[in-house]
Amino acid sequence: MNALIWIIGGLIAMLGAAWVFRLGAQKATNNKPYFRDLPLGVAFGYVFAAVALTFSVWYFFQPRAVEGVPQAGVIFFRWAVIGILGFAAASWVFRTVFRTIGTEGSKKLFRSMPLTAAFGIMMIIIYAFVSIFAGLIAPYGQEEILGAANVVAGGDPALGGDPEFPLGTDQIGRDILSRLIYGAQNTVGIAFVTTCLAFLLGGTLGFLAAVLGGWLDQLLSRMVDALMAIPSLIFSLLLMTIATAWAGSEAWLVTIYMIFIIAVIDSTRVFRLSRAVGQSIVVMDYIEAAKLRGEGLGYLIFREILPNALAPLLAEFGLRFCFVFLTIASLSFLGVGIQPPKADWGTMVRDLSQFINFASFAPNVAVTPLLAAGAIALLTVAVNFVVDWMLHKSSGLKE
């Protein structure tokens, strides 16, 4: 109750400060239009941002330990702030470098690119590099048991760490750093293949429905409606439970089943988009001209419709990749996705989740399960930044 009173009192105080700020700015600038027309809500936002920034700076410089007890909140907050500033600086350097090297087209692209999109592209390149060369980068194998179980992250022997395992080991002695690297190859690689398959299936059927129409359009649309009526994660979980029973001890078969199941379920969303975009294109004059020339169905789809539908499809590809990526991680977390001993980020979050209990007195131990979760979140944010930028460019909107 006391906390609620403090919160309400703080909000009222900030609202009063916002009113004073707006009035003072109007007086100081001789009632210039910006401050004259400034809404009280916007002024409150400025005050709230200033208070939040001040509190963040104060909290950042709080001691890491009080009477020998680590302050987990302060430690995690510092890591978060340092990480955000580090990524921002790296993204700025990445964008600046590629504004000066490369082709004229790429340099022009980077000159018009916001920092968020530069961050997204940089992270996608890093993830792709790690996924492709995981076998060369990882210090150990993803299935290799090293005999040192539950080694904590940090590499400090006084805290239970080991310099040979900077991120520690899991319950059976596998190197977490190596499994994170191989997890990128397995999770991201499988998600990319699944998304490509979903687009091949959904895009082809969607364009066919848009061009041919009639009974084929009605049949495909009603089938898609029936599949979309079922929650995708629940449906995937049900089908994967059945597929796991069919596969038996063949773990690779479970992965194959998972790719096809998720691809078919996600192709329904691609079908709806490609059909809608295709229907708006097939009525154009150049499509009628191509039909009068006697062009075939393949020419119409791949030479006329697809190039004009590429921008929304590419944006949807990024979004769909994120959904597929998260679905695979969710299924693995529930035990029906990528099967052990293969490394997977969803499985790692589940297996290492008990280390969160050590957050209050050993933050370096508690951070272990957050590594895989952070890798999932980081890639999702990066892809969404790039998708937002692509949508902005393709829509023709200007700053």
LUMLUM-762298 format. One line per 8 residues: number of its first residue (from 0); their letters; for each residue y, x, z of C-alpha. Coordinates in Angstrom, 2 decimals, decimal comma. Layout:
// residues N
NUM	a	Y:X:Z  ...;
//
This chain:
// residues 399
0	mnaliwii	0,00:0,00:0,00  2,39:2,83:0,87  1,65:4,52:-2,43  2,46:1,31:-4,32  5,78:1,00:-2,47  6,63:4,60:-3,35  5,80:4,01:-7,02  7,90:0,84:-7,22;
8	ggliamlg	10,77:2,56:-5,40  10,59:5,54:-7,77  10,69:3,29:-10,85  13,70:1,40:-9,48  15,44:4,69:-8,71  14,79:5,98:-12,24  16,06:2,71:-13,70  19,27:3,13:-11,71;
16	aawvfrlg	19,53:6,75:-12,84  19,08:5,61:-16,46  21,94:3,12:-16,11  24,18:5,82:-14,60  23,12:8,29:-17,34  24,00:5,84:-20,10  27,33:4,91:-18,54  28,26:8,55:-17,92;
24	aqkatnnk	27,33:9,52:-21,48  29,47:6,69:-22,85  32,46:7,85:-20,79  31,94:11,55:-21,60  31,65:10,98:-25,38  34,45:8,43:-25,57  31,97:5,63:-26,29  30,46:7,15:-29,43;
32	pyfrdlpl	28,05:4,86:-31,35  24,81:6,56:-30,27  25,45:6,16:-26,54  27,35:2,88:-26,96  24,30:1,29:-28,61  21,72:3,12:-26,49  19,30:0,55:-24,96  18,60:0,81:-21,26;
40	gvafgyvf	14,88:1,25:-22,02  15,56:4,34:-24,12  17,80:5,78:-21,40  15,00:5,10:-18,90  12,64:7,03:-21,20  14,96:10,06:-21,13  15,14:9,96:-17,34  11,38:9,49:-17,00;
48	aavaltfs	10,74:12,44:-19,35  13,11:14,63:-17,34  11,41:13,66:-14,07  7,95:14,23:-15,55  8,97:17,64:-16,91  10,49:18,66:-13,58  7,39:17,57:-11,69  5,12:19,40:-14,18;
56	vwyffqpr	7,04:22,66:-13,77  6,95:22,30:-9,98  3,22:21,50:-9,96  2,42:24,35:-12,36  3,78:26,90:-9,88  1,93:25,53:-6,87  -0,54:28,01:-5,27  -4,03:28,09:-6,73;
64	avegvpqa	-5,59:28,09:-3,24  -4,49:26,88:0,19  -6,10:28,62:3,18  -8,83:29,95:0,90  -9,67:26,53:-0,58  -9,16:26,33:-4,38  -6,80:23,58:-5,53  -8,82:22,19:-8,46;
72	gviffrwa	-6,01:19,92:-9,67  -3,54:22,80:-9,92  -6,08:25,06:-11,62  -7,09:22,47:-14,23  -3,43:21,56:-14,85  -2,55:25,20:-15,46  -5,45:25,59:-17,86  -4,33:22,47:-19,73;
80	vigilgfa	-0,70:23,60:-20,01  -1,63:27,12:-21,07  -4,09:25,69:-23,61  -1,52:23,31:-25,12  1,15:26,02:-25,35  -1,37:28,48:-26,78  -2,55:26,06:-29,45  1,05:25,18:-30,32;
88	aaswvfrt	1,97:28,85:-30,73  -1,15:29,55:-32,80  -0,42:26,54:-35,03  3,16:27,73:-35,58  1,97:31,20:-36,54  -0,72:29,71:-38,82  1,83:27,51:-40,60  4,39:30,34:-40,88;
96	vfrtigte	1,85:32,75:-42,39  0,66:30,31:-45,04  4,22:29,41:-45,96  4,55:32,94:-47,33  1,08:33,64:-48,79  -1,08:31,69:-51,21  -0,29:29,74:-54,37  3,01:27,98:-54,99;
104	gskklfrs	1,34:24,64:-54,36  -0,17:25,69:-51,03  3,10:27,29:-49,86  4,99:24,12:-50,71  2,37:22,09:-48,84  2,70:24,19:-45,69  6,50:24,06:-45,86  6,38:20,25:-45,65;
112	mpltaafg	3,60:20,17:-43,07  4,32:19,12:-39,47  3,04:21,30:-36,65  0,41:18,71:-35,68  -1,14:18,81:-39,16  -1,09:22,63:-39,11  -2,94:22,51:-35,78  -5,49:20,09:-37,25;
120	immiiiya	-6,15:22,19:-40,34  -6,40:25,39:-38,28  -8,94:23,82:-35,93  -10,99:22,36:-38,78  -11,16:25,81:-40,41  -12,23:27,38:-37,09  -14,92:24,74:-36,51  -16,18:25,09:-40,08;
128	fvsifagl	-16,35:28,90:-39,76  -18,22:28,70:-36,44  -20,62:26,08:-37,83  -21,45:28,07:-40,95  -21,82:31,47:-39,27  -23,24:30,33:-35,92  -26,29:32,57:-36,30  -24,07:35,65:-36,66;
136	iapygqee	-21,51:34,75:-34,00  -23,75:33,55:-31,15  -24,89:36,38:-28,85  -28,23:34,67:-28,14  -30,44:32,04:-29,75  -29,89:28,38:-28,98  -33,45:28,04:-27,63  -33,65:31,48:-26,00;
144	ilgaanvv	-34,44:31,40:-22,26  -32,91:34,47:-20,63  -34,35:34,17:-17,14  -31,01:33,85:-15,32  -30,55:30,16:-14,53  -27,38:28,44:-13,25  -25,11:31,44:-13,75  -21,55:30,14:-13,29;
152	aggdpalg	-18,77:30,59:-15,84  -16,20:33,35:-15,50  -18,40:36,44:-15,38  -17,42:37,35:-11,80  -20,54:38,51:-9,86  -18,81:37,71:-6,54  -18,69:34,03:-7,54  -22,18:33,90:-9,00;
160	gdpefplg	-21,25:34,93:-12,52  -22,53:37,57:-14,90  -20,43:39,53:-17,44  -23,25:39,12:-19,99  -22,82:35,33:-19,85  -19,05:34,61:-19,83  -19,60:30,82:-19,87  -22,68:30,94:-17,66;
168	tdqigrdi	-26,19:29,62:-18,23  -27,79:26,20:-17,81  -30,59:25,05:-15,50  -33,35:26,82:-17,42  -31,46:30,01:-18,26  -30,02:29,40:-21,73  -26,65:30,92:-22,60  -24,00:28,15:-22,68;
176	lsrliyga	-21,69:30,05:-25,07  -24,49:30,41:-27,62  -25,44:26,75:-27,26  -21,81:25,71:-27,74  -21,67:27,70:-30,96  -24,96:26,32:-32,26  -23,85:22,88:-31,08  -20,99:23,10:-33,58;
184	qntvgiaf	-23,47:23,82:-36,34  -25,78:20,97:-35,37  -23,31:18,27:-34,33  -20,52:18,95:-36,83  -22,86:19,82:-39,70  -24,99:16,71:-39,25  -21,87:14,54:-38,89  -20,45:15,93:-42,13;
192	vttclafl	-23,69:15,31:-44,05  -23,95:11,80:-42,57  -20,36:10,97:-43,51  -20,85:12,22:-47,07  -23,98:10,08:-47,40  -22,14:7,04:-45,99  -19,33:7,49:-48,53  -21,75:8,00:-51,40;
200	lggtlgfl	-23,58:4,79:-50,54  -20,64:2,62:-49,44  -18,19:3,86:-52,07  -20,59:3,43:-54,98  -21,61:-0,09:-53,95  -18,00:-1,02:-53,18  -16,75:0,06:-56,59  -19,69:-1,69:-58,29;
208	aavlggwl	-18,86:-4,90:-56,44  -15,19:-4,60:-57,44  -15,90:-3,93:-61,14  -18,82:-6,30:-61,74  -17,95:-9,06:-59,26  -19,98:-12,27:-59,48  -23,30:-12,64:-57,68  -23,60:-8,88:-56,99;
216	dqllsrmv	-20,28:-8,86:-55,16  -21,28:-11,92:-53,12  -24,71:-10,54:-52,26  -23,44:-7,11:-51,16  -20,49:-8,56:-49,25  -22,65:-10,99:-47,26  -25,14:-8,22:-46,41  -22,28:-6,03:-45,22;
224	dalmaips	-20,85:-8,90:-43,17  -24,21:-9,34:-41,46  -24,44:-5,64:-40,56  -20,83:-5,44:-39,37  -21,36:-8,43:-37,07  -23,59:-6,24:-34,86  -21,85:-3,64:-32,63  -22,51:-0,33:-34,36;
232	lifslllm	-23,36:1,78:-31,30  -25,76:-0,81:-29,88  -27,39:-1,27:-33,30  -27,70:2,51:-33,74  -29,20:2,85:-30,26  -31,76:0,13:-30,99  -32,79:1,61:-34,33  -32,91:5,15:-32,95;
240	tiatawag	-35,15:4,01:-30,09  -37,58:2,63:-32,66  -37,25:5,73:-34,86  -37,92:8,04:-31,89  -41,16:6,18:-31,20  -42,16:6,48:-34,88  -41,35:10,20:-35,04  -43,51:11,06:-32,05;
248	seawlvti	-43,39:14,77:-31,32  -41,67:15,62:-34,63  -38,11:16,28:-33,42  -36,80:17,02:-36,93  -37,85:13,55:-38,05  -35,62:12,02:-35,37  -32,64:13,87:-36,86  -33,49:12,65:-40,38;
256	ymifiiav	-33,81:9,07:-39,14  -30,51:9,38:-37,29  -28,68:10,61:-40,41  -29,88:7,67:-42,50  -29,35:5,06:-39,78  -25,78:6,10:-39,03  -25,00:6,56:-42,74  -26,16:3,03:-43,60;
264	idstrvfr	-24,29:1,46:-40,67  -21,05:3,33:-41,41  -21,32:2,73:-45,15  -20,45:-0,92:-44,46  -16,91:0,11:-43,45  -16,61:2,34:-46,51  -17,87:-0,52:-48,70  -15,13:-2,87:-47,48;
272	lsravgqs	-12,39:-0,31:-48,09  -13,63:0,84:-51,51  -14,17:-2,77:-52,64  -10,66:-3,78:-51,55  -9,05:-0,75:-53,19  -11,21:-1,16:-56,30  -10,26:-4,82:-56,71  -6,58:-3,92:-56,68;
280	ivvmdyie	-7,17:-1,28:-59,38  -9,47:-3,16:-61,81  -6,68:-5,63:-62,66  -4,43:-2,84:-63,94  -3,61:-2,58:-67,64  -5,20:0,84:-68,08  -8,53:-0,56:-66,86  -8,33:-3,34:-69,45;
288	aaklrgeg	-7,47:-0,74:-72,09  -10,51:1,33:-71,11  -12,73:-1,76:-71,38  -11,32:-2,53:-74,83  -12,12:1,03:-75,90  -15,72:0,33:-74,97  -15,90:2,69:-72,00  -19,00:2,35:-69,82;
296	lgylifre	-19,33:1,51:-66,14  -19,63:5,15:-65,08  -16,42:6,08:-66,89  -14,52:3,20:-65,30  -15,64:4,11:-61,78  -15,44:7,91:-61,87  -12,60:8,46:-64,35  -10,30:5,51:-63,76;
304	ilpnalap	-10,88:3,92:-60,34  -11,94:6,87:-58,18  -8,93:9,16:-58,93  -6,52:6,33:-58,08  -8,40:5,43:-54,89  -8,77:9,01:-53,68  -5,88:9,04:-51,16  -7,03:6,10:-48,99;
312	llaefglr	-10,66:7,22:-49,29  -9,84:10,75:-48,11  -7,96:9,35:-45,13  -10,89:7,06:-44,36  -13,26:10,02:-44,69  -11,45:11,79:-41,86  -11,52:8,74:-39,62  -15,13:7,94:-40,47;
320	fcfvflti	-16,14:11,55:-39,76  -14,67:11,21:-36,26  -16,58:7,99:-35,63  -19,84:9,47:-36,93  -19,28:12,63:-34,89  -18,70:10,63:-31,70  -21,67:8,36:-32,45  -24,00:11,34:-32,79;
328	aslsflgv	-22,69:12,81:-29,53  -23,11:9,43:-27,80  -26,68:9,01:-29,03  -27,54:12,54:-27,95  -25,97:11,89:-24,54  -28,24:8,83:-24,24  -31,28:10,92:-25,23  -32,06:9,45:-28,68;
336	giqppkad	-29,96:11,71:-30,89  -30,51:15,38:-31,72  -33,60:16,34:-29,79  -34,12:19,39:-27,53  -34,42:22,31:-27,75  -31,72:22,09:-30,44  -28,22:22,55:-29,04  -25,97:19,51:-29,18;
344	wgtmvrdl	-22,67:18,85:-27,43  -23,61:15,34:-26,32  -26,82:16,59:-24,74  -24,96:19,47:-23,09  -22,49:17,08:-21,46  -25,40:15,07:-20,05  -27,42:18,08:-18,88  -24,49:19,85:-17,24;
352	sqfinfas	-22,74:16,78:-15,79  -23,93:17,49:-12,22  -21,69:20,60:-12,12  -18,64:18,28:-11,92  -19,56:17,75:-8,25  -18,39:21,33:-7,57  -14,80:20,61:-8,75  -13,30:20,44:-5,27;
360	fapnvavt	-14,31:23,97:-4,22  -15,53:25,79:-7,36  -13,46:24,84:-10,46  -15,07:27,58:-12,54  -18,42:25,82:-12,07  -17,03:22,32:-12,66  -15,49:23,33:-15,98  -18,93:23,99:-17,50;
368	pllaagai	-19,70:20,40:-18,65  -16,11:20,01:-19,80  -16,55:22,73:-22,42  -18,74:20,59:-24,67  -16,64:17,48:-23,97  -13,51:19,46:-24,77  -15,02:20,71:-28,04  -15,72:17,09:-29,03;
376	alltvavn	-12,23:15,93:-28,07  -10,48:18,88:-29,75  -12,14:18,30:-33,12  -11,49:14,55:-32,93  -7,78:15,10:-32,23  -7,51:17,74:-34,97  -9,07:15,52:-37,64  -6,88:12,57:-36,63;
384	fvvdwmlh	-3,75:14,74:-36,90  -4,70:15,67:-40,45  -5,56:12,05:-41,33  -2,18:10,84:-40,01  -0,41:13,42:-42,13  -2,42:12,50:-45,24  -1,65:8,80:-44,73  2,02:9,64:-44,33;
392	kssglke	2,05:11,64:-47,57  0,06:9,12:-49,59  2,17:6,17:-48,41  5,32:7,69:-49,87  7,20:7,45:-46,55  9,91:10,00:-45,90  11,22:11,49:-42,70;
//
